[in-house]
Amino acid sequence: MRRFRLQRDLPVPMPDGVTLLADHYAPACGGPAPVILMRSPYGRRGLFGWFYGRGFARQGFHVVIQSCRGGFGSGGLLDPLGDEHDDGLATVAWLRGQPWYGGSFAMFGPSYLGYTQWAVAPYVGPELKAMATQITASQFRDAAYVGGAFALESTLSWTTLTDTMSRRFGGAAVLTAPRLARRAVLSGRPLAELDLASVGRPLRFYQDLLTHHADPAVAYWDRRDFSLKVGEVDAAVTMLGGWYDVFLPWQIKDYTAMRATGRRPYLTIGPWYHVDTRHGRPAMAEASAWFRAHLLGDRSGLRAEPVRLYVTGAEEWRDYPDWPVPGMREQRWHLQRGFGLGTEGPLESPPDRFRYHPAHPTPVIGGPVLLGDSRPRDQRRLEQRRDVLVYSSAALKSDVEMIGPVRAELFVRSSTPHVDVVVRVCDVHPDGRSLNVCEGVRRLADAGPGMRRVSVDLWPIAHRFRRDHRIRVHVAAGAYPTIARNHGTGDPLGGGDGAMVPADIEVFHSPDRPSAVVLPLCAPRG
């Protein structure tokens, strides 16, 4: 029996005269009831609309799925991230005027749909009762310029996706866009022309990202960054993320920002990557329980502890009262002479050296990307390269659990002031497989000729390194094409004359220069 009614292509007027289209899934009762709003640049039909629109409507909610401007019948031109605040507020005002609006609403959705939630959440008042966000953050700037470097593969594949998905056969764009982007990267064309190589014409957002890389405080980002307002959101928020998702570090920052102002959001992190279909059902289940609790007063589906984490290596779910988890303490794993790694302080030793040449950039194997499978992969082929330093611990005598933030503190010297520092932590199995656990990058500018202490933020983890495994750390100066190659010249992204300057890099590990990776040690369970 059908327990909902569907109205397609409802016109929603914007203050500038543009009309956006929305589909409305109404519960069987048809009368006023709480509303769940989703605003998407990816269309509102197909399995997504059916699964979530029908699914929430059958629970007694009105559901509105709206296409953002510039796509799928909505008017105007898509200006990614730029119009979601104003358009979102206008959509909420339109909701309030509908006869079926019950006086309260919630918002739902992953990735860009989560960003559209943060764009209006601090501004819409107490009628917004709940938010369910997945694999997203309140700002995407830091994911585009991760560690100050340019996230080339993710940004080019996303701009390619949004350009091609509204064309004929656009439903396959999520599969074709990464291939088109990778083909463009391998074309050998300059960075500023890779959109031409990918889709045959300039892509506005891709060019904007190149232009606004140097100064994140410019007005371009001011109207696209809602992170400073996260702590002011009064709605009940639940967040779902993945250990291998490109937005995870900033999603956790949103969680901690809410906690700092006394809010009590929920947080779930699983063994998922961004386009992993496995997080669809848990997202629906958690959001349904959340909306019933905060819109209908039925709290029976909420778990007791607000934080739920999947511990990789242990392959089990854990519940905790907060993040960082209670009992976590930082443990320094020092780089040692002879390419060792250990918790004891380093002995006096000369630095290790390698050369990075941007004409032959250090590649990457795996790691978080937007439209690819980011699950851990064997790094042994990468570890054979001369431009990757590899430090390994002795075999562990017992299980070691690390749950929390990860960072590296390295003492480095480079022959050029413009260089990237890439750090990766791996779990080495007894059979020799070296699987990446987390990584991070820091782009240095005007570093000068002397030694420099560099802090690199890596992705957070919840991982058990098992007995007889080893902990391994990579130090490199590239992760191509996940991040754009550093030409070593200091020229703006997409600018310059194509000149490339190789970097001779030294990594120090001595008592007065103790390079280390700082890992979040926790007492093992079980």
Backbone torsions as a table, in degrees:
resi	resn	phi	psi	omega
1	MET	NA	132.0	-179.7
2	ARG	-77.3	124.6	-175.8
3	ARG	-115.1	34.3	175.5
4	PHE	-158.6	164.0	175.2
5	ARG	-124.1	143.5	-175.9
6	LEU	-120.6	126.5	170.7
7	GLN	-115.0	124.9	-178.0
8	ARG	-99.6	153.1	168.3
9	ASP	59.4	42.5	173.1
10	LEU	-68.6	131.5	179.0
11	PRO	-81.4	130.4	178.7
12	VAL	-119.7	110.3	-174.8
13	PRO	-77.6	140.7	174.2
14	MET	-103.0	156.1	-176.7
15	PRO	-59.2	-25.6	-178.2
16	ASP	-90.1	9.6	177.1
17	GLY	94.7	-9.5	177.3
18	VAL	-74.3	145.0	176.1
19	THR	-113.2	127.2	175.1
20	LEU	-102.4	148.4	-178.4
21	LEU	-103.7	145.3	-179.2
22	ALA	-140.6	150.4	170.8
23	ASP	-104.9	140.6	-176.4
24	HIS	-119.9	116.5	173.0
25	TYR	-99.0	117.1	-177.6
26	ALA	-106.0	139.4	175.7
27	PRO	-67.0	165.8	-174.9
28	ALA	-57.7	-34.1	-178.3
29	CYS	-63.7	-34.4	176.5
30	GLY	76.3	-17.5	-177.6
31	GLY	-82.7	-175.8	179.7
32	PRO	-58.6	137.6	179.6
33	ALA	-161.5	165.1	176.3
34	PRO	-58.9	151.4	-176.1
35	VAL	-114.6	142.4	170.6
36	ILE	-112.1	122.3	-176.1
37	LEU	-106.7	133.1	173.2
38	MET	-128.9	128.9	177.5
39	ARG	-120.0	121.2	-167.5
40	SER	-134.7	141.5	170.3
41	PRO	-91.0	1.8	-171.8
42	TYR	-106.0	15.8	-178.1
43	GLY	93.7	168.7	-174.1
44	ARG	-130.6	10.1	-177.6
45	ARG	-111.8	-161.9	175.2
46	GLY	67.9	-158.6	-175.2
47	LEU	-63.3	-35.8	-178.8
48	PHE	-61.9	-52.9	-179.8
49	GLY	-62.3	-41.0	-178.5
50	TRP	-66.6	-46.6	-175.8
51	PHE	-65.4	-49.2	-176.0
52	TYR	-86.4	-41.9	179.3
53	GLY	-61.9	-54.3	178.4
54	ARG	-64.3	-41.6	-176.1
55	GLY	-60.8	-46.0	179.7
56	PHE	-73.5	-36.0	179.9
57	ALA	-63.0	-37.2	179.2
58	ARG	-67.7	-14.1	176.4
59	GLN	-93.7	3.9	176.0
60	GLY	102.0	9.5	-179.2
61	PHE	-103.4	146.7	162.1
62	HIS	-76.1	139.9	-178.7
63	VAL	-126.2	126.9	176.7
64	VAL	-117.8	119.4	176.3
65	ILE	-113.5	114.1	-173.4
66	GLN	-112.8	140.6	172.5
67	SER	-85.3	128.5	176.3
68	CYS	-62.6	161.9	-174.4
69	ARG	-61.6	145.8	175.3
70	GLY	88.7	7.4	-178.8
71	GLY	-152.5	147.0	172.3
72	PHE	56.5	43.3	175.8
73	GLY	95.2	-18.9	176.9
74	SER	-73.8	141.9	-175.9
75	GLY	-76.6	178.3	179.5
76	GLY	80.3	-176.1	179.2
77	LEU	-112.3	138.1	178.2
78	LEU	-68.1	120.6	171.9
79	ASP	-119.3	87.4	-169.2
80	PRO	-49.3	129.5	178.9
81	LEU	75.7	-20.9	-167.0
82	GLY	-80.1	-27.7	-174.2
83	ASP	-109.3	1.7	-170.2
84	GLU	-70.5	-27.5	176.9
85	HIS	-67.3	-56.7	-176.8
86	ASP	-66.1	-44.2	-179.6
87	ASP	-66.3	-37.6	178.5
88	GLY	-64.4	-43.9	178.8
89	LEU	-64.1	-39.0	178.5
90	ALA	-65.9	-35.6	178.4
91	THR	-67.1	-41.0	177.5
92	VAL	-63.6	-40.5	177.1
93	ALA	-61.6	-38.7	176.9
94	TRP	-64.7	-41.3	178.4
95	LEU	-55.7	-44.1	-176.1
96	ARG	-61.5	-23.2	-179.2
97	GLY	-90.9	1.6	-178.6
98	GLN	-86.2	140.7	-176.8
99	PRO	-65.1	-20.7	-179.1
100	TRP	-93.9	1.0	178.3
101	TYR	-72.5	125.1	-173.9
102	GLY	-92.6	9.3	176.6
103	GLY	96.1	-4.0	177.5
104	SER	-148.9	156.0	178.9
105	PHE	-151.0	165.1	174.8
106	ALA	-131.2	169.2	176.8
107	MET	-129.8	151.1	-173.9
108	PHE	-145.4	149.3	167.6
109	GLY	144.9	154.3	180.0
110	PRO	-94.1	161.0	168.7
111	SER	55.8	-122.3	-179.4
112	TYR	-60.2	-32.3	177.8
113	LEU	-66.3	-27.7	173.7
114	GLY	-74.2	-39.2	177.2
115	TYR	-60.7	-40.4	179.1
116	THR	-63.8	-24.9	175.1
117	GLN	-69.1	-50.3	-179.2
118	TRP	-62.2	-28.0	-177.1
119	ALA	-65.1	-22.6	-178.6
120	VAL	-121.9	-16.4	-170.6
121	ALA	-54.2	-41.2	-178.7
122	PRO	-74.4	-4.8	-167.5
123	TYR	-118.0	-6.0	-169.7
124	VAL	-99.5	-2.0	173.9
125	GLY	85.6	-174.2	-170.9
126	PRO	-72.3	-8.7	177.5
127	GLU	-67.6	-24.3	174.6
128	LEU	-77.9	107.5	-175.0
129	LYS	-93.1	-30.1	-171.8
130	ALA	-155.0	152.7	173.6
131	MET	-134.7	140.5	172.3
132	ALA	-126.0	107.4	-175.9
133	THR	-112.3	144.2	-179.4
134	GLN	-135.7	140.5	176.1
135	ILE	38.6	57.8	-173.3
136	THR	-153.3	-179.7	177.3
137	ALA	-157.9	169.4	-178.3
138	SER	-80.7	-7.9	174.2
139	GLN	-152.3	143.7	-179.0
140	PHE	-108.2	-1.1	-177.9
141	ARG	-58.1	-47.9	-174.3
142	ASP	-70.7	-22.8	174.5
143	ALA	-78.3	-28.9	176.4
144	ALA	-74.4	-32.1	180.0
145	TYR	-119.8	57.4	-172.3
146	VAL	-60.3	122.4	-178.2
147	GLY	62.3	16.9	-176.1
148	GLY	91.1	-11.8	175.8
149	ALA	-88.5	163.7	-176.6
150	PHE	-94.3	121.2	-179.4
151	ALA	-76.9	78.8	-169.6
152	LEU	-61.1	-54.1	-172.7
153	GLU	-62.0	-44.2	-178.0
154	SER	-67.5	-43.9	-176.9
155	THR	-70.8	-40.3	179.2
156	LEU	-68.2	-40.2	179.4
157	SER	-67.7	-35.9	180.0
158	TRP	-70.7	-43.1	179.0
159	THR	-66.1	-34.3	174.0
160	THR	-64.9	-42.6	179.2
161	LEU	-58.8	-51.1	-175.2
162	THR	-68.1	-24.9	176.7
163	ASP	-77.1	-38.7	-172.7
164	THR	-90.1	-21.5	-171.8
165	MET	-72.6	-20.1	178.3
166	SER	-90.8	-0.9	177.2
167	ARG	-88.4	-178.7	176.9
168	ARG	-61.2	139.5	-176.4
169	PHE	62.0	27.0	-178.4
170	GLY	-65.5	-17.2	179.0
171	GLY	-63.0	-21.4	179.3
172	ALA	-93.0	6.3	-172.9
173	ALA	-61.8	-33.3	-179.2
174	VAL	-63.3	-23.1	177.3
175	LEU	-91.0	-39.4	-175.3
176	THR	-81.7	-31.4	-175.8
177	ALA	-59.1	-46.0	178.3
178	PRO	-61.2	-35.0	179.5
179	ARG	-69.8	-42.2	177.1
180	LEU	-62.4	-41.5	179.8
181	ALA	-65.7	-43.4	179.7
182	ARG	-64.9	-40.5	177.3
183	ARG	-60.7	-39.4	179.0
184	ALA	-64.4	-43.8	-179.5
185	VAL	-60.4	-38.9	-177.4
186	LEU	-81.8	-1.7	-177.4
187	SER	-72.1	-19.3	-178.3
188	GLY	85.2	1.6	-179.9
189	ARG	-75.8	157.8	178.5
190	PRO	-60.4	157.4	-177.6
191	LEU	-54.0	-41.0	-176.3
192	ALA	-71.1	-10.2	-178.8
193	GLU	-110.0	6.1	-175.5
194	LEU	-69.8	-25.6	174.6
195	ASP	-68.0	-35.8	175.3
196	LEU	-63.2	-40.3	179.4
197	ALA	-70.0	-26.8	-176.5
198	SER	-83.6	-49.0	-174.9
199	VAL	-125.8	-1.5	175.1
200	GLY	89.0	5.1	178.4
201	ARG	-158.0	161.0	180.0
202	PRO	-64.2	142.4	176.7
203	LEU	-111.6	119.1	-171.3
204	ARG	-56.9	-47.7	-175.1
205	PHE	-66.6	-39.3	177.6
206	TYR	-60.2	-45.1	179.3
207	GLN	-66.9	-35.9	176.3
208	ASP	-61.8	-41.2	180.0
209	LEU	-64.8	-37.5	175.4
210	LEU	-64.1	-43.0	-174.9
211	THR	-68.6	-37.6	-171.2
212	HIS	-102.0	19.8	-179.9
213	HIS	-68.0	-41.8	-168.3
214	ALA	-68.7	-33.9	-173.6
215	ASP	-128.5	94.6	-178.1
216	PRO	-70.9	-6.9	-178.2
217	ALA	-92.3	0.0	-178.4
218	VAL	-66.6	164.5	-175.9
219	ALA	-59.8	-27.5	178.7
220	TYR	-53.5	-44.3	-177.5
221	TRP	-87.2	-24.0	179.4
222	ASP	-56.1	-39.7	-177.4
223	ARG	-90.0	6.0	-179.9
224	ARG	-122.6	4.2	-176.7
225	ASP	-120.8	116.2	-177.3
226	PHE	-112.4	16.1	-175.2
227	SER	-67.6	-30.8	-178.1
228	LEU	-69.9	-16.0	-177.9
229	LYS	-101.5	-2.3	-175.0
230	VAL	-57.2	-42.4	-178.2
231	GLY	-66.8	-12.1	180.0
232	GLU	-93.5	-3.1	-177.8
233	VAL	-75.1	121.3	-179.1
234	ASP	-88.6	-19.1	-179.3
235	ALA	-63.2	151.8	175.0
236	ALA	-73.6	127.7	-173.1
237	VAL	-120.1	131.8	168.9
238	THR	-119.4	138.3	-175.4
239	MET	-122.8	137.2	175.0
240	LEU	-125.5	129.2	-178.3
241	GLY	-137.6	177.8	179.3
242	GLY	-129.8	144.3	-179.8
243	TRP	-61.0	-24.3	-177.0
244	TYR	-110.2	20.6	-178.3
245	ASP	-88.9	144.5	-178.1
246	VAL	-66.9	-22.4	-175.8
247	PHE	-100.7	1.3	-172.0
248	LEU	-56.3	-47.3	-177.9
249	PRO	-57.3	-36.1	-176.6
250	TRP	-85.0	-25.5	171.9
251	GLN	-65.5	-41.2	177.4
252	ILE	-67.2	-34.4	174.9
253	LYS	-62.2	-37.8	175.7
254	ASP	-63.2	-41.0	177.5
255	TYR	-60.2	-49.5	-176.7
256	THR	-68.1	-30.4	176.3
257	ALA	-65.4	-39.0	177.3
258	MET	-69.2	-39.7	179.0
259	ARG	-64.1	-35.8	-178.1
260	ALA	-64.7	-23.5	178.7
261	THR	-103.8	15.9	174.0
262	GLY	88.7	1.4	177.1
263	ARG	-73.9	164.4	-176.0
264	ARG	-129.6	66.9	178.1
265	PRO	-71.1	161.7	171.6
266	TYR	-100.5	151.3	-178.2
267	LEU	-140.4	127.6	175.5
268	THR	-126.7	128.7	177.2
269	ILE	-129.6	122.2	-178.5
270	GLY	-115.2	-179.2	-177.1
271	PRO	-84.3	54.5	-170.2
272	TRP	-118.3	156.9	170.0
273	TYR	-111.2	-179.3	-165.6
274	HIS	-64.0	-49.0	-176.4
275	VAL	-97.9	24.0	179.5
276	ASP	-72.2	119.6	-179.1
277	THR	-70.5	-13.0	-176.6
278	ARG	-69.4	-19.4	-179.9
279	HIS	-89.7	1.9	-179.9
280	GLY	-66.1	-49.4	-178.3
281	ARG	-67.8	-46.2	175.9
282	PRO	-61.4	-33.0	177.2
283	ALA	-62.6	-44.1	179.4
284	MET	-65.3	-43.4	-178.0
285	ALA	-64.4	-45.4	-179.2
286	GLU	-67.2	-41.6	179.8
287	ALA	-64.9	-39.4	179.6
288	SER	-61.2	-46.1	177.9
289	ALA	-63.0	-39.4	-178.8
290	TRP	-65.5	-44.6	-178.5
291	PHE	-70.2	-38.2	176.4
292	ARG	-62.5	-36.6	-179.2
293	ALA	-68.9	-44.1	-168.7
294	HIS	-100.8	-10.8	175.1
295	LEU	-111.2	-27.5	-176.8
296	LEU	-116.5	-6.3	177.3
297	GLY	80.2	12.8	179.7
298	ASP	-102.3	100.0	-176.4
299	ARG	-94.2	10.5	-174.2
300	SER	-66.3	-21.9	-177.6
301	GLY	-91.8	-1.2	-178.2
302	LEU	-82.5	141.7	176.8
303	ARG	-79.0	163.7	-175.1
304	ALA	-72.4	-41.8	-176.8
305	GLU	-101.4	139.9	-174.5
306	PRO	-75.8	-20.3	-176.1
307	VAL	-112.0	126.3	177.1
308	ARG	-126.0	124.0	-175.4
309	LEU	-127.0	140.1	170.4
310	TYR	-93.4	121.5	-178.3
311	VAL	-91.8	107.7	178.2
312	THR	-70.1	154.8	-174.1
313	GLY	85.3	-46.6	172.8
314	ALA	-85.4	-24.2	179.1
315	GLU	57.7	51.6	179.3
316	GLU	-150.4	152.7	176.4
317	TRP	-87.5	144.4	176.9
318	ARG	-132.8	146.9	173.6
319	ASP	-110.8	139.3	-178.2
320	TYR	-137.4	159.3	178.6
321	PRO	-78.7	-15.9	-174.6
322	ASP	-167.2	171.1	169.8
323	TRP	-127.3	134.6	-8.0
324	PRO	-58.2	153.2	-173.1
325	VAL	-71.2	146.5	178.9
326	PRO	-58.6	140.6	177.6
327	GLY	89.5	-6.4	178.5
328	MET	-70.2	137.6	173.3
329	ARG	-136.5	147.0	-179.1
330	GLU	-74.4	138.3	177.7
331	GLN	-130.0	125.8	-177.6
332	ARG	-89.3	124.6	174.4
333	TRP	-108.1	107.6	-170.9
334	HIS	-84.3	141.0	167.8
335	LEU	-70.0	135.5	-174.2
336	GLN	-121.2	161.3	176.2
337	ARG	-64.8	153.1	-176.3
338	GLY	72.9	18.3	178.0
339	PHE	62.0	37.2	173.5
340	GLY	-92.1	170.7	179.8
341	LEU	-145.9	128.2	-178.8
342	GLY	-164.4	168.9	-178.6
343	THR	-81.9	-16.2	176.8
344	GLU	-77.1	149.8	-178.4
345	GLY	-62.5	151.5	-177.2
346	PRO	-73.2	151.8	172.9
347	LEU	-88.4	166.9	177.8
348	GLU	-62.3	130.4	-177.6
349	SER	-163.4	154.4	177.5
350	PRO	-72.7	159.9	179.5
351	PRO	-71.7	158.0	171.2
352	ASP	-92.0	149.6	-172.7
353	ARG	-130.9	148.7	169.4
354	PHE	-153.6	162.8	177.5
355	ARG	-114.2	132.1	173.3
356	TYR	-108.1	127.1	177.7
357	HIS	-118.5	117.5	-176.4
358	PRO	-63.8	-20.2	175.9
359	ALA	-70.2	-21.2	177.5
360	HIS	-132.0	68.7	-169.9
361	PRO	-64.6	145.2	175.8
362	THR	-59.3	123.3	-178.5
363	PRO	-78.8	175.7	176.7
364	VAL	-124.5	146.1	173.5
365	ILE	-119.8	108.8	-178.9
366	GLY	76.2	-157.6	-176.1
367	GLY	91.7	162.9	-174.4
368	PRO	-64.7	122.3	170.1
369	VAL	-134.6	162.2	-171.5
370	LEU	-72.5	-48.6	-170.3
371	LEU	-115.6	26.2	179.0
372	GLY	-127.5	173.0	175.3
373	ASP	-80.8	110.3	-173.1
374	SER	-101.9	16.0	177.8
375	ARG	-64.1	155.7	-177.0
376	PRO	-55.5	144.8	179.6
377	ARG	-134.1	157.9	-178.2
378	ASP	-68.3	126.7	-174.3
379	GLN	-99.6	5.7	-171.0
380	ARG	-61.6	-35.5	178.9
381	ARG	-64.8	-40.5	177.5
382	LEU	-64.7	-36.8	-175.7
383	GLU	-69.9	-10.3	177.2
384	GLN	-83.3	-10.3	-176.3
385	ARG	-74.7	147.9	-179.9
386	ARG	-76.5	-14.7	179.4
387	ASP	-99.0	22.3	174.5
388	VAL	-130.9	120.2	173.4
389	LEU	-87.2	136.9	-174.1
390	VAL	-126.8	120.1	-179.3
391	TYR	-117.6	128.7	-173.6
392	SER	-128.1	140.8	175.1
393	SER	-80.2	168.7	167.7
394	ALA	-69.4	165.1	176.8
395	ALA	-60.1	134.7	-177.4
396	LEU	-70.4	138.5	-179.1
397	LYS	-85.2	-13.7	177.2
398	SER	-155.7	167.4	177.7
399	ASP	-61.9	143.2	176.9
400	VAL	-128.9	125.5	179.5
401	GLU	-108.4	133.0	179.1
402	MET	-123.7	117.6	-178.3
403	ILE	-136.1	109.0	179.1
404	GLY	147.9	-165.4	179.3
405	PRO	-72.8	153.8	-179.4
406	VAL	-129.9	138.4	174.0
407	ARG	-145.6	161.4	174.8
408	ALA	-119.3	143.0	173.7
409	GLU	-124.1	107.2	-173.4
410	LEU	-119.5	147.0	172.8
411	PHE	-105.3	113.5	-173.9
412	VAL	-131.7	157.1	172.5
413	ARG	-136.7	134.8	-177.6
414	SER	-126.2	147.1	178.5
415	SER	-74.5	-16.6	174.8
416	THR	-122.8	141.8	-177.8
417	PRO	-71.8	-11.5	-177.7
418	HIS	-112.1	107.5	-174.2
419	VAL	-156.7	152.9	174.1
420	ASP	-101.0	147.1	172.7
421	VAL	-118.5	115.5	-178.8
422	VAL	-109.5	131.4	179.3
423	VAL	-128.8	137.9	-178.4
424	ARG	-138.2	140.6	175.5
425	VAL	-109.7	133.5	-178.6
426	CYS	-126.6	156.6	174.2
427	ASP	-109.2	113.5	-177.2
428	VAL	-95.8	118.8	-177.7
429	HIS	-82.1	159.9	-179.9
430	PRO	-57.7	-26.5	179.0
431	ASP	-83.5	3.1	176.1
432	GLY	100.7	-14.7	178.5
433	ARG	-61.0	133.7	-179.8
434	SER	-117.3	101.0	-173.7
435	LEU	-102.1	128.4	179.4
436	ASN	-65.7	136.8	178.4
437	VAL	-106.5	-44.4	178.4
438	CYS	-160.7	163.3	-179.1
439	GLU	-156.6	169.7	178.5
440	GLY	-165.6	167.2	-178.6
441	VAL	-141.6	150.9	172.5
442	ARG	-136.1	122.5	177.6
443	ARG	-91.1	125.3	179.8
444	LEU	-100.8	138.4	176.4
445	ALA	-129.5	137.0	179.9
446	ASP	53.1	44.8	-178.0
447	ALA	-69.6	-21.3	-179.6
448	GLY	80.3	170.0	-174.1
449	PRO	-79.2	-12.7	-174.3
450	GLY	-89.2	179.0	177.5
451	MET	-69.4	146.2	-177.1
452	ARG	-137.9	139.1	173.4
453	ARG	-87.5	123.6	-172.9
454	VAL	-120.2	129.9	175.2
455	SER	-106.1	128.2	-178.7
456	VAL	-122.1	122.3	174.6
457	ASP	-85.0	125.8	176.0
458	LEU	-101.3	170.5	175.1
459	TRP	-63.3	143.6	174.7
460	PRO	-67.4	160.6	-176.3
461	ILE	-140.3	160.6	161.5
462	ALA	-139.5	98.9	-169.1
463	HIS	-144.2	139.6	172.4
464	ARG	-103.2	117.6	170.0
465	PHE	-86.5	114.5	-172.2
466	ARG	-80.2	160.4	175.9
467	ARG	-53.4	140.4	-178.9
468	ASP	74.8	-3.8	169.6
469	HIS	-83.3	168.3	175.1
470	ARG	-126.0	150.5	173.5
471	ILE	-94.4	132.7	-177.4
472	ARG	-128.7	145.0	179.8
473	VAL	-127.1	130.7	172.1
474	HIS	-99.8	143.3	167.3
475	VAL	-127.2	124.7	-178.6
476	ALA	-145.2	-174.9	179.1
477	ALA	-128.6	17.5	177.9
478	GLY	-161.2	156.3	174.5
479	ALA	-151.3	67.1	-169.8
480	TYR	-91.4	135.5	6.8
481	PRO	-98.6	14.1	176.2
482	THR	-53.8	-44.9	171.7
483	ILE	-118.0	147.9	179.8
484	ALA	-65.1	146.3	178.6
485	ARG	-62.3	144.3	174.8
486	ASN	-90.9	115.0	-177.6
487	HIS	-71.6	-13.7	178.8
488	GLY	80.0	6.4	-176.3
489	THR	-103.2	-20.3	-174.3
490	GLY	82.0	4.5	177.6
491	ASP	-65.5	151.6	177.6
492	PRO	-61.4	156.8	175.5
493	LEU	-56.6	132.6	178.2
494	GLY	77.5	-2.9	-179.4
495	GLY	-106.8	-163.7	178.8
496	GLY	79.5	178.0	-176.5
497	ASP	-105.2	15.7	-179.5
498	GLY	87.0	3.5	179.0
499	ALA	-64.9	146.8	179.1
500	MET	-133.9	134.6	-178.8
501	VAL	-119.5	116.1	177.6
502	PRO	-67.9	154.8	-178.7
503	ALA	-118.8	127.2	169.6
504	ASP	-95.6	117.8	-168.9
505	ILE	-117.8	136.2	175.3
506	GLU	-115.6	138.1	176.2
507	VAL	-118.2	121.1	-174.7
508	PHE	-95.3	147.1	175.4
509	HIS	-153.2	87.3	-178.8
510	SER	-142.5	169.9	-176.8
511	PRO	-56.2	-33.4	-179.8
512	ASP	-92.1	-6.9	177.6
513	ARG	-138.3	69.5	-169.2
514	PRO	-86.1	82.3	177.4
515	SER	-62.4	138.4	-175.9
516	ALA	-157.2	158.3	166.5
517	VAL	-104.8	130.6	-176.8
518	VAL	-100.2	112.8	-174.6
519	LEU	-108.8	150.0	-175.0
520	PRO	-90.8	89.5	-175.6
521	LEU	-74.1	133.7	175.0
522	CYS	-130.8	152.3	176.1
523	ALA	-68.6	128.2	-179.2
524	PRO	-63.7	146.2	172.7
525	ARG	-100.1	149.4	173.6
526	GLY	77.6	NA	NA
